[in-house]
Amino acid sequence: MIARLDEDIALEEIARECGLSRSHFLRAFKRTAGLPPHRWLMAQRVERAKELLLGTTTSLSAIAAACGFADQSHFTRVFSRIVGTTPGAWQRDRKG
């Protein structure tokens, strides 16, 4: 899933690759990772976005696309919910 952060991956596809039914995969994933797959995926996308925010001068919209968010607005909403501040503010605070 991490290798394909920028793609939409169907749960059925992941479950099939693991040799599990969709429902069994969901239960096993949450038990193992501590989060449902979608929330875990969003958290991983935010972590990747943080790396790009610190390591590049790429625009927020390009970072959003590279990390699999629907658009910059979606990226900002998810990032703000998880981190507690907007991507731009987080980047400014870190780059000083």
Secondary structure, DSSP 4 states (H G I P E B T S, - for coil): -GGGTTS---HHHHHHHHT--HHHHHHHHHHHHSS-HHHHHHHHHHHHHHHHHHH----HHHHHHHTT-SSHHHHHHHHHHHHSS-HHHHHHHHH-
